[in-house]
Amino acid sequence: MWVHKNAKNSEIAFAHSSVLPFTILNPKPAAAMAAAVRLLLRRRLSTATTTSPPPTPASILNPSSPSTPLTSRQKTRLAISLLKTSPPPPPDQILSICRAAALSPDTHIDRVALSLAASKLSSAPDSLRDLASTVLTPRHTPHAIALFGQAGLLPDAISTFQSSPSTRSLNALLFACIVSGNHAEAARIFQTFPDAHGVKLNTETFNAIIKSFAESGTIRSFYSVFDEMCKKGVKPNATTFTTALAGFYKEERFDDVGKVIELMKKHGCGESLPVYNVRVQSLCKLGRSGEAKALVNEMVKKGTKPSWLTYNHLIYGFCKDGDLEEAKRLYKEMGRKGLVGDSNFYFTLIHYLCRGGDFDAALGVYIEIAARNWVPCFSTMKMLVNGLAGSSRIDEAKGIIEKMKEKFPDKTDGWKEVEEALPQ
């Protein structure tokens, strides 16, 4: 999936301590509560009160005398917002945030928060080890291994595996090698650790090493590993084949793409929508968007309907190729079919439309998503505002600036600069 990453430039300065506890202790309905928390997190206060020090992340997440405490999910969302601040919190404060929010790998949103914390602690290995030992229980060993990998601490990931070897831990260790970019180590671990530690391989294990091959430019090794997989009686799944397909496309080994498709059919994995989506995405990455579109037409003739993700790949491909007219045509087609993408889909489309000088179309998409409370990053919105102003649409440009200042108080200074530079 194509993603245009939002800039993370907001700062959080907690002051006026009488305001924040009131918000936490007197929660409003869910939507209003979320909006209130977001507003508080985005506020940049120029001065702090002299009578009361700003609360620490821990005191915010665990108020001392709450009448209605935050739910676990609300705490995690607040923790994520705190971890995303720029500049990032110091290591001891990151640990405080994680502990105060009582993060656990048992839920997806908590895993997101822990991964974010691990990335922030990559330069403070002792703090990450502390986090792993205090937040994660022994049954969470695979998650600890993955966190060490995300922080680039592969020796710690290996020692953690060795302290509690299992199939899940081995799979996590291979993942750690992949995210740390050490594919040679992934190959060594795959070849030697199972026998050395008495660990059985499963489908996920083989899929992990195939992913390593695909990302490291050695996807030709797929066949030998696949043969081993079959000999051991481990059944491949759709991920086995889609990962291999992505790797062969990346290396432009198109004959092998055909061979994998035949292998896939032989093993009972038909050309499902996820398979087509991987193929479409791979072709678009290679700048072969026309072929990707033809593949989608072939898919539809065979009875498989495209999803928003299919259109996501196509539209991104044509945008990247500079064919904005085809991208806009596909976007309208997607709308007629009632398909809705995620926020990043629209953010990236607006970005490319602005880069291509089509500010009218970009404004139309922005208006559409503004109703969902979705707003692209500052740099994209700045492009849109300047583009409208350059087209003598000053009032519309100023209207957007006012909305941005109201919605993102922490960016007020930046928007004032943009406004002052507009033609008068």
N, C-alpha and C positions, 0 to 999 in steps of 0.2 A: 504494500500500500504506500502510495506516495504521500509524503508529509512535508509541509513547509513549517519548520520549527519556529515557534514564537520566541521572540527575544525575551530574556529573563532579566529585566533591568530594574525591577521594583525593589525599594528598600522598605523595611518595616521598622518603625520607631514607635515603641509603645510608651505612651504617656497618658495624662489624664486618667489615672487609674480608677476614677469613679465611674468612667463610661464603660470600660471593657467588662468588669465584673457584672455590671447591670445586664449587659447583653447576654452573658453566659447564664446568669441565674434566673433570667426571665425569658426563656426561649419563646419565640413566636412560632407560627405555623412553619412547616418545613421550608417552603420557598423563601419566605421572608427572613427566616433564620439564616439560611445560606447566604442570602444577599447581604444581610447585616454583617456576617463574619467576613465576607469578601471585602466589604467596604472598609471595615476596621483594619484588615490586613493590608489594604492598599494605601491607607492614609500615611502620608509622610508629614510628620509634625515637626515644625521648625524649632520649637522649644518644648521643654518638659517642665512639669510643675515642680516647684521647689519643696513642696510640703510632702510629697509622696514619691518614692522612687518608682521607675517603671517596673512592671511585673516581669518576672523571668518566664521563659517558655514553660517551665514546669508548673509554675503557679497559674499560668493561663490554662494549661491543659487539665490541671487538677485544682480547681478553686478550693480554698481552705474551708469555706463554710457554704457549700452549694445547697440551695433548697431544691433545685432541679438540675442535677449534673448533666453534662454533655453525654450523649450516647457514645459508644465505642467508635462508631463510624464517623461521628462529628469530630471526635478527638483526632482520628487518623487524618481526616481532611485538613484540619487545622495544623497538624504536624507536617503534612506535605507542604502546605503553604509556607510554614516557617523554614523548612529545609530548602525551599526554592529561593529564599531571599538572596539578594546580591548586594554586597559581598556575602558569601555563605557564612553561616554561624561557625564559631571555633569548635574544634573537636569535642571539648567537654560539654558544650551546649548542645551539640548534636546528640550526644549520649543522653543528656537530660531530656531532650525532646522525645527520643525513642522510648525511654523508660516511663516518662510521664504519660505517654499515650498508650502504654502497655501493648506495644506492637507485637504481633504474633504471625508467623508464616501460615497460619491456618486459614486466613482470608486473603482474597486477591488484593484488596486495597491496602492491607497491611504489608503484603509482599512488595507492592509498588513503593511504599514508604521506606521499607528496609533497603530496597535496591538503590533508592535515591540517597539514603544515608551512607550506604557502602561506597557509592561513587564519590561522595563528598569527603569520605575518610581515606581515600586512596593514598594520600600523602601523610596519613597519621596511622600507620599499621597497628600500633599498640592500642589505639582507641577502637579500631575495628575488631581486634581480638577481644577487647573488653566487651564490646557489643555482642559479639558472637557467644561469649561465655555466659553473659548475664541475661540476655534476651532469649536466646535459643536453647531449648532443652535438648537432651540427647536424641530424642525422636526427630528433632529438626536438623540432624546432621547434614542431609542433602542440601538444605537451604543455606546452612553455614558455608558449605563448600562453594555453592554458587555465588554467595556474597564475596568470598575471598577472590574468586575468579573475576568478578566484576570490578574489584578494586585492584586487580593486577597482582595479587599476592598468591601466586600459584603454589609456592612451597607450603604455605599454610593450608591451602586447599588439599594438597596431597597428604600432609600429615593428619589432617582431619579425617580424610578417607581411611587412612591406615589405622586410625584409632577405632573405627567402626565400619569395616568393609561390608558392603552389601550391593546388590544390583542397583538399587536406587542411588546409592552413594557413588557408584562407578559412573552411572549416567550423569549425575550432577558434576562429577569431576571432568568428564569429557566436555560438558557444557562450559565449565570454568576455563578449560583450555581454549575453547572456541572464542568466548567473549574476551579473553585476554590476548587473543591473537597468536597463541603458541600452538600451531597446528602440528609441528614436529613432535611436540610433547604429547599431543592427543594421539598420534599414531603409535608412539612408544607405549603409552598407557593401555591403549586398546590391544596391542600385541602381547604385552607381558603381565599386566595386572590381573586379568581373570584367573589364570592358572596360579600365579603367585599367591593370590589371596582367596582362592577357592570360590570365586564369584561366577555365577551363571550369567550368560548374555541373554537379553530379550530384544524384542523389536526396537524398543527405544534406544538401546545401546548401539545397534547397527545403524539406526537412523542418525544418531549423533555423529558417528564417524563419517558417514556419507555426507553429512552437512559440512564437516570439516574439510573433506575432499572438495566439495563444491565451492567453498569460500577461499580455499588456498590454491586453486588452479590445478588440482591433481585429481579431477573427477574421473579420469581414466581408470583409477584404482577401484571404481565402483564395482566392476564386473567380478573381480576376485573376491571382494567382500560379500557381494551378493551370492556368489557360489557357496561361500562358507556359511552364510546365513541359511541357505537351503539345506546344506548337508547337516547342519545342527538341528534342523527341524523347526527353525524359527520362522514364523509366517510374516512375510512383508505386508505392509498396509499402504494406503494411498500416499502417506507422507514419505515412505521409502522412495516411491517413484517420482513424486513431484519434486523432492529435493534433488534427485539425480537429474531430472529434466532441467531444472533451473541451472544446475552446474554445467550441463552439456551446452545449453543455450549460451551461457556466459562465455564459454570457450569457443562458441560458434562451431561446435561439432554436430552438425545437423543430421548426419547419417546416424549418429548415436542416439539422437532424439527419436528417430524412427524406431531404432532397436528397443529403446526403453518402452515406447508405447506398445510394441508387440509383446514384450515381457510382461507388461502391466495387464494386458488382455489375457495372456496365458495364465496369470495368477489370480484371475477373477476380479481385477480392479478395472472397471470400465472407465471411459473418459467422462468423468463426472464434471460438474461445474467447477469445483476447486482445481481440478487438473487443467481445465481450459483457462481458468484465471491465471494460473502460474505460467502457462504458455503465452498468453496474451501479454502479461507483465514482462516476461523475458524478451519477447520480440520488441516491445516498446522501449525497453532499456537499450536495445541495440540500434534504435533509430529506425526500426522496420514496422512503423505503425500501420502502414498500408496492409502489410501481411497479417498483422494482428487483427485488423478490422475484417479482413477476408476470413480469418479463422473463426471470428465471432459469427459471421454470416453462415459459415458451414455448421457451427455449433447449433444455431437456431434452426437450420433446416433439419438437423437430426433430432430436434425436439427438446433441446436444453435452453432454457430462458436465461438471459444474462442478468446478473445482479448489479447493484450499485457499484460493487467493487470492480466488476468487469468494465463498466463505464469509467470508473476512476482511473484504471490503467490506460484505457484508450485516450481519454481526454488529456491526461498527463503526457502521454506519448506525443499526441499531435501538438500540444502546447510547446513541448520541448523541441519539436521539429519546426516550430514557427508557423504551423498551420492553424491559426486561431479560428478561422472560419469553420473548419471541420470540427474543431473542439467545441465551438458554440452550437453547431448543428447537433452534435452528440449530446450536449448538455440539455438542449430543448427536447430531444428524443427521450432522454432519461426522465425529464419532468413529466412528459406525456404519459409515461408508463407508471408514474407514481412512485418512482424510486428516489429515496433520500439518502444522501451520503452523510458521513460524519463531519464535524466542524472543519477538520484539516483539509478535507476535500474542497470545500468552498474557499477556505483561506488561500490555498494554493492556486485555485482558478483565478481569484481576484488578483493575486500577485502576478501571474503570467499575463492577464489581460492588461494590467497597468504597464507592465514591461513592454507589451506590444503596442501601447498607445491607445487601446480601446477603452477609454475611461467611461464611456456611456454604458457599455456592457458590464464593466466592473462595478459601477454604481448600482446597476440593476441587481446584480448578485448580492452586493452588500445590503441593499434594502431588504432583499428576500430573507437573508439570514439574521438581520438585526431584529426581526420579529421573534427569533428564537433566542435572543440575547447572546448571539455569537458575534465576536468582533475579532478581526485579524490583528496581527501584531502592529506595533507602532510604525515600523518601517514601511509596511504595506499600506497602511492607512495614510501615511505621509505621502507616498507616491500617488495615491488616489486624490488626495486633497490638492496637491500641486498640479496634478493633471487637469483637474476640473478648473482650477484657477487659470491655468494656461490656456484653457478653452473658453475663457471669459465667463465662467460660471462661478463667480466669486461668492455669491450668496449661498450657493449649495456647498461650496468649500467651507465657508465660515460656519454654516449650520452643522456640518460634520465636526468641525473643531470644537464647537460648544458642547456637542454631545460627548465627545471624547474627554473633554476636561471634566464634565460632570460625572462620567462613568469611571474615569481613572484619575483621581486627584493626584496620584503620585507622578503623573506625566504632565501636569499642568504647565510646568516651566518649559518643557519641550514643545508643547502645543502653542504656547505663547510665542516662542521663537518662530515656529512655522507661520503663525498668523501675521506676525510683524513683517515677514518676508514676502507676503502675498502682494500682488499688484494692487494699488489703491485706486 
